[in-house]
Amino acid sequence: MRVVVTGSAGFLGWHLRCRLQASGGDDVLALDRVGFADLEEAVADADAVVHVAGVNRATNHQEVVEGNLALARGVAAAVVRSGRAPRLVFANSVQAGNGTPYGEAKLRASHILAQAADAVGAPYVDVLLPNLFGEHGRPAYNSFVATFCHQVVAGEQPVVQDRDVELLHAQDAAAALQEALAGPTRVERPEGAVTRVSDVLAMLRDFDDRYVHGEVPDVTSRLGRRLFSTYRTVAFEQRGPFSLDPRRDDRGCLVETVRAHGRGGQSFLSLTVPGALRGGHFHLEKLERFVVVRGRARIRLRRLFADEVHEYDVTGDEPVAIDMPAMWAHDLMNVGDDELVTSFWTDAVFDPAAPDTYPEAVELAHAGGRLLP
């Protein structure tokens, strides 16, 4: 299936591309804001269009309304002119029709897209999404969770306006959009977890208190696990690897590589010959840690669909822990002359039926989909 994703450079668009990349069965044409100029060309041979692009914030209410309507009209016009009947999926909001400028804009945008789908005889799926959070959300823009994560990692004091809130992780939202690529016309309403803003901040602070020492907090709840993965990505980008504390005596050395609260997960060792490369993949959810305990290694990481490669030369003489953020390709190479011994930890026992491991070379950028400038 050839799938056009609008808003691919945004928060939810990136998460959807990651999920489609993991599935591996679709030809994804990723359109950012600049790429809207090529929208008609992209839709001309598309089997489906997932409209994610939107305007959440602007200098005034009119810009929010007109921005969302203009994007919807552009997609609708491209679909009608394509001469085809591509499936239309809209990343809508539960706020649609709530009387606010944003809510009214999303409701009217949905009507525009539904009319276009009806005109060409294509299925239309309206996906109503609650408050989203997740890895690489923009602070002070996408979610208060992103704002809190950055503030907690930076040692700042967040301001809490407490209330009940329904939170849905962006990967769960992406899963709903992917599921909308099949089946009849319908309205989907994925359910998130209901919590309080103050409870979210309390969890993030607890994460930071433990993780600053390398400890993994209790992540047995799904919301806690998703929040920790979101927090951990910010911590990795701002702090990088963290040093461990070898305990030496006349018998040798002991290094504690993982202290996990709530759930132990799975630990294992690898022996790697000089020059050999391990990894070259990414995970959507799995929490994973690398610690070189003997030899010399080069560990590399790259966020999906980005160019920058983070590279660390590490040695067993001065062990450090490097956690792999979700949706980052990573690999490990023995760059020494002797056999390399590496300790690995994941938070879940390996399941061959659902390994959550997807091939992706670290040195490649924009794999798995054409990014139209």
JOCOR-V590497 format. One record per pair of residues at least 24 apart in sequence whose C-alpha atoms are under 10 Angstrom apart, sorted by the first residue. I is the first residue (numbers start at 1). J is the second residue. Records with the same first field share a line. If there is no record, write none. Layout:
# JOCOR-V590497
I->J / J
This chain:
# JOCOR-V590497
1->25 / 26 / 27 / 28 / 46 / 47 / 48 / 181
2->26 / 27 / 28 / 29 / 42 / 43 / 45 / 46 / 47 / 48 / 49 / 86 / 369
3->27 / 28 / 29 / 30 / 42 / 43 / 45 / 46 / 47 / 48 / 49 / 50 / 86 / 87 / 88 / 181 / 369
4->28 / 29 / 30 / 31 / 39 / 42 / 43 / 45 / 46 / 47 / 48 / 49 / 50 / 51 / 86 / 88 / 369 / 370
5->29 / 30 / 31 / 32 / 42 / 43 / 48 / 49 / 50 / 51 / 52 / 53 / 89 / 371
6->30 / 31 / 32 / 33 / 35 / 36 / 39 / 49 / 50 / 51 / 52 / 53 / 54 / 71 / 75 / 90
7->31 / 32 / 33 / 34 / 35 / 36 / 50 / 51 / 52 / 53 / 54 / 71
8->32 / 33 / 35 / 50 / 51 / 52 / 53 / 371 / 372
9->33 / 52 / 53 / 305 / 371
10->52 / 53 / 54 / 136 / 137 / 138 / 142
11->52 / 53 / 132 / 133 / 134 / 135 / 136 / 137 / 138 / 142 / 170
12->52 / 53 / 91 / 132 / 133 / 134 / 135 / 136 / 137 / 142 / 169 / 170 / 171 / 173 / 174
13->50 / 51 / 52 / 53 / 91 / 170 / 174
14->52 / 135 / 136 / 170 / 171 / 174 / 304 / 305 / 327
15->134 / 135 / 136 / 169 / 170 / 171 / 172 / 173 / 174 / 175 / 284 / 304 / 327
16->50 / 52 / 170 / 171 / 172 / 173 / 174 / 175 / 176 / 177 / 178
17->174 / 178 / 304 / 305 / 368 / 369
18->171 / 174 / 282 / 283 / 284 / 303 / 304 / 305 / 327 / 328 / 368
19->171 / 172 / 174 / 175 / 177 / 178 / 283 / 284 / 327
20->174 / 175 / 178 / 368 / 369
21->304 / 358 / 359 / 360 / 367 / 368 / 369
22->281 / 282 / 283 / 284 / 327 / 356 / 357 / 358 / 359 / 360 / 368
23->178 / 358 / 368
24->358 / 359 / 368 / 369
25->368
26->368 / 369
27->368 / 369 / 370
28->368 / 369 / 370 / 371
29->368 / 369 / 370 / 371 / 372
30->366 / 368 / 369 / 370 / 371 / 372 / 373
31->370 / 371 / 372 / 373
32->371 / 372 / 373
33->71 / 372 / 373
34->372 / 373
35->371 / 372 / 373
36->71 / 74 / 75 / 372 / 373
37->74 / 372 / 373
38->78 / 372 / 373
39->74 / 75 / 77 / 78 / 79 / 372
40->74 / 75 / 76 / 77 / 78 / 79 / 80 / 81 / 82
41->78 / 82
42->78 / 79 / 82 / 372
43->75 / 78 / 79 / 80 / 81 / 82 / 83 / 84 / 85 / 86
44->78 / 79 / 80 / 81 / 82 / 83 / 84 / 85 / 86
45->82 / 83 / 84 / 85 / 86
46->79 / 82 / 84 / 85 / 86 / 87
47->84 / 85 / 86 / 87 / 88 / 122 / 181
48->79 / 85 / 86 / 87 / 88 / 89 / 122 / 123 / 124 / 180 / 181 / 182
49->75 / 79 / 86 / 87 / 88 / 89 / 90 / 124 / 181
50->75 / 86 / 87 / 88 / 89 / 90 / 91 / 125 / 177 / 178 / 180 / 181
51->75 / 88 / 89 / 90 / 91 / 92 / 113 / 177
52->89 / 90 / 91 / 92 / 177
53->90 / 91 / 92
54->91 / 92 / 102 / 105 / 106 / 109
55->102 / 105 / 106
56->102 / 141 / 142
57->102 / 141 / 142
60->101
61->100 / 101 / 102 / 105
62->101 / 102 / 105
63->101 / 102
64->101 / 102 / 103 / 104 / 105 / 106
65->100 / 101 / 102 / 103 / 104 / 105 / 106 / 108 / 109
66->101 / 102 / 105 / 109
67->105
68->102 / 104 / 105 / 106 / 107 / 108 / 109
69->104 / 105 / 106 / 107 / 108 / 109 / 110 / 112 / 113
70->109
71->109
72->105 / 106 / 108 / 109 / 110 / 111 / 112 / 113 / 116
73->109 / 112 / 113 / 116
74->112 / 113
75->112 / 113 / 116
76->109 / 112 / 113 / 114 / 115 / 116 / 117 / 119
77->112 / 113 / 116
78->116
79->113 / 116 / 117 / 119 / 120 / 122
80->115 / 116 / 117 / 118 / 119 / 120 / 121
81->116 / 120
82->120
83->120
84->120 / 121 / 122
85->116 / 117 / 118 / 119 / 120 / 121 / 122 / 123
86->117 / 120 / 121 / 122 / 123 / 124
87->117 / 120 / 121 / 122 / 123 / 124 / 125 / 180 / 181 / 182 / 183 / 184 / 185
88->113 / 114 / 116 / 117 / 122 / 123 / 124 / 125 / 126 / 180 / 181 / 185
89->113 / 114 / 117 / 123 / 124 / 125 / 126 / 127 / 177 / 178 / 179 / 180 / 181 / 185 / 186 / 187
90->114 / 124 / 125 / 126 / 127 / 128 / 177 / 180 / 187
91->125 / 126 / 127 / 128 / 129 / 173 / 174 / 176 / 177 / 188
92->125 / 126 / 127 / 128 / 129 / 130 / 187 / 188 / 189
93->126 / 127 / 128 / 129 / 130 / 131 / 132 / 189
94->127 / 128 / 129 / 130 / 131 / 189 / 190
95->128 / 129 / 130 / 131
96->128 / 129
114->185
117->185
118->185
122->184 / 185
123->180 / 181 / 182 / 183 / 184 / 185 / 186
124->180 / 181 / 183 / 184 / 185 / 186 / 187
125->177 / 179 / 180 / 181 / 182 / 183 / 184 / 185 / 186 / 187 / 188
126->177 / 180 / 185 / 186 / 187 / 188 / 189
127->173 / 176 / 177 / 180 / 186 / 187 / 188 / 189 / 190
128->173 / 176 / 177 / 187 / 188 / 189 / 190 / 191
129->166 / 167 / 168 / 170 / 172 / 173 / 176 / 177 / 188 / 189 / 190 / 191 / 192
130->165 / 166 / 167 / 168 / 169 / 173 / 189 / 190 / 191 / 192 / 193
131->165 / 166 / 167 / 168 / 169 / 170 / 173 / 192 / 193
132->166 / 167 / 168 / 169 / 170 / 171 / 172 / 173 / 192
133->167 / 168 / 169 / 170 / 171 / 172 / 173 / 226 / 227 / 230
134->167 / 168 / 169 / 170 / 171 / 172 / 226 / 227 / 228 / 229 / 230 / 231 / 233
135->169 / 170 / 171 / 226 / 227 / 228 / 229 / 230 / 231 / 232 / 233 / 234 / 325 / 326 / 327
136->170 / 230 / 231 / 233 / 234 / 303
137->170 / 230 / 234
143->167
144->197 / 200 / 201
145->197 / 200 / 201 / 204 / 227 / 230 / 231
146->227 / 230 / 231 / 234
148->197 / 200 / 201 / 204 / 205 / 231
149->200 / 201 / 204 / 205 / 208 / 227 / 228 / 230 / 231 / 232 / 233 / 234 / 235
150->231 / 234 / 235 / 238
151->234
152->201 / 204 / 205 / 207 / 208 / 209 / 231 / 234 / 235
153->204 / 205 / 207 / 208 / 209 / 212 / 231 / 232 / 234 / 235 / 236 / 238 / 239
154->234 / 235 / 238 / 239
155->205 / 208
158->201
159->198 / 201
160->197 / 198 / 201
161->196 / 197 / 198
162->196 / 197 / 198 / 199
163->195 / 196 / 197 / 198 / 199
164->194 / 195 / 196 / 197 / 198 / 199
165->192 / 193 / 194 / 195 / 196 / 197 / 200
166->191 / 192 / 193 / 194 / 195 / 196 / 197
167->191 / 192 / 193 / 194 / 195 / 196 / 197 / 223
168->192 / 193 / 194 / 223 / 226
169->193 / 222 / 223 / 226 / 227 / 230
170->226
171->226 / 284 / 285
192->223
193->222 / 223
194->223
195->223
200->224 / 227
203->227 / 228
204->228 / 230 / 231 / 232
205->231
207->231 / 232
208->232 / 235
210->259 / 260 / 261
211->235 / 242 / 259
212->239 / 242
213->242 / 243 / 244 / 245 / 259
214->241 / 242 / 243 / 244 / 256 / 257 / 258 / 259 / 260 / 320 / 321 / 322 / 323
215->257 / 258 / 259 / 260 / 261
216->258 / 259 / 260 / 261 / 262 / 263 / 264 / 287 / 347
217->259 / 260 / 261 / 262 / 263
218->260 / 261 / 262 / 263 / 264
219->260 / 261 / 262 / 263 / 347
220->261 / 262 / 263 / 347
221->262
225->285 / 286 / 287 / 347
226->285
228->287
229->285 / 286 / 287 / 324 / 325 / 326
230->325 / 326
231->325
232->287 / 323 / 324 / 325 / 326
233->323 / 324 / 325 / 326 / 327 / 328
234->325
235->323 / 325
236->322 / 323 / 324 / 325
237->310 / 325
240->310 / 312 / 321 / 322 / 323
241->290 / 291 / 312 / 314 / 319 / 320 / 321 / 322 / 323
242->319 / 320 / 321 / 322 / 323
243->318 / 319 / 320 / 321 / 322
244->291 / 318 / 319 / 320 / 321
245->318 / 319 / 320
246->317 / 318 / 319 / 320
253->317
254->293
255->291 / 293 / 316 / 319 / 320
256->291
257->289 / 290 / 291 / 292 / 293 / 319 / 320 / 321 / 343 / 344 / 345
258->289 / 290 / 291 / 321 / 343 / 344 / 345 / 346
260->345 / 347
263->347 / 348
264->345 / 346 / 347 / 348 / 349
265->345 / 346 / 347 / 348 / 349 / 350
266->344 / 345 / 346 / 347 / 348 / 349 / 350
267->343 / 344 / 345 / 346 / 347 / 348 / 349
268->342 / 343 / 344 / 345 / 346
269->293 / 341 / 342 / 343 / 344 / 345
270->339 / 340 / 341 / 342 / 343 / 344
271->295 / 334 / 339 / 340 / 341 / 342 / 343
272->297 / 332 / 333 / 334 / 338 / 339 / 340 / 341 / 342
273->333 / 334 / 335 / 336 / 337 / 338 / 339 / 340 / 341
274->333 / 334 / 335 / 336 / 337 / 338 / 339 / 340
275->333 / 334 / 335 / 336 / 337 / 338 / 339 / 340
276->332 / 333 / 334 / 335 / 339 / 340
277->331 / 332 / 333 / 334 / 335
278->330 / 331 / 332 / 333 / 334
279->329 / 330 / 331 / 332 / 333 / 357 / 358 / 359 / 360 / 361 / 362
280->328 / 329 / 330 / 331 / 332 / 357 / 358 / 359 / 360 / 361 / 362 / 363
281->327 / 328 / 329 / 330 / 331 / 356 / 357 / 358 / 359 / 360 / 361 / 362
282->324 / 325 / 326 / 327 / 328 / 329 / 330 / 331 / 356 / 357 / 358 / 359 / 360 / 361 / 362
283->324 / 325 / 326 / 327 / 328 / 329 / 330 / 355 / 356 / 357 / 358 / 359 / 360
284->325 / 326 / 327 / 328 / 356 / 357 / 358
285->325 / 326 / 327 / 347 / 356 / 357
286->324 / 325 / 326 / 327 / 346 / 347 / 348 / 350 / 355 / 356 / 357
287->323 / 324 / 325 / 326 / 345 / 346 / 347 / 348
288->322 / 323 / 324 / 325 / 326 / 344 / 345 / 346 / 347 / 348
289->321 / 322 / 323 / 324 / 325 / 343 / 344 / 345 / 346 / 347
290->320 / 321 / 322 / 323 / 324 / 332 / 342 / 343 / 344 / 345 / 346
291->315 / 316 / 319 / 320 / 321 / 322 / 323 / 341 / 342 / 343 / 344 / 345
292->316 / 317 / 318 / 319 / 320 / 321 / 322 / 332 / 340 / 341 / 342 / 343 / 344
293->317 / 318 / 319 / 320 / 340 / 341 / 342 / 343
294->318 / 319 / 338 / 339 / 340 / 341 / 342 / 343
295->334 / 335 / 336 / 337 / 338 / 339 / 340 / 341 / 342
296->333 / 334 / 335 / 336 / 337 / 338 / 339 / 340 / 341 / 342
297->332 / 333 / 334 / 335 / 336 / 340 / 341 / 342
298->331 / 332 / 333 / 334 / 335 / 336
299->330 / 331 / 332 / 333 / 334 / 335
300->324 / 328 / 329 / 330 / 331 / 332 / 333 / 362 / 363
301->325 / 328 / 329 / 330 / 331 / 332 / 361 / 362 / 363
302->327 / 328 / 329 / 330 / 331 / 360 / 361 / 362 / 363 / 364 / 365
303->327 / 328 / 329 / 330 / 362 / 365 / 366
304->328 / 329 / 360 / 361 / 362 / 364 / 365 / 366 / 367 / 368
305->329 / 364 / 365 / 366 / 367 / 368 / 369 / 371
306->364 / 365 / 366 / 367
307->362 / 363 / 364 / 365 / 366
308->362 / 363 / 365
309->362 / 363 / 364 / 365
310->362
315->340 / 341 / 342
316->340 / 341 / 342
327->358
328->360 / 362
329->358 / 359 / 360 / 361 / 362 / 363 / 364
330->359 / 360 / 361 / 362 / 363
331->360 / 361 / 362 / 363
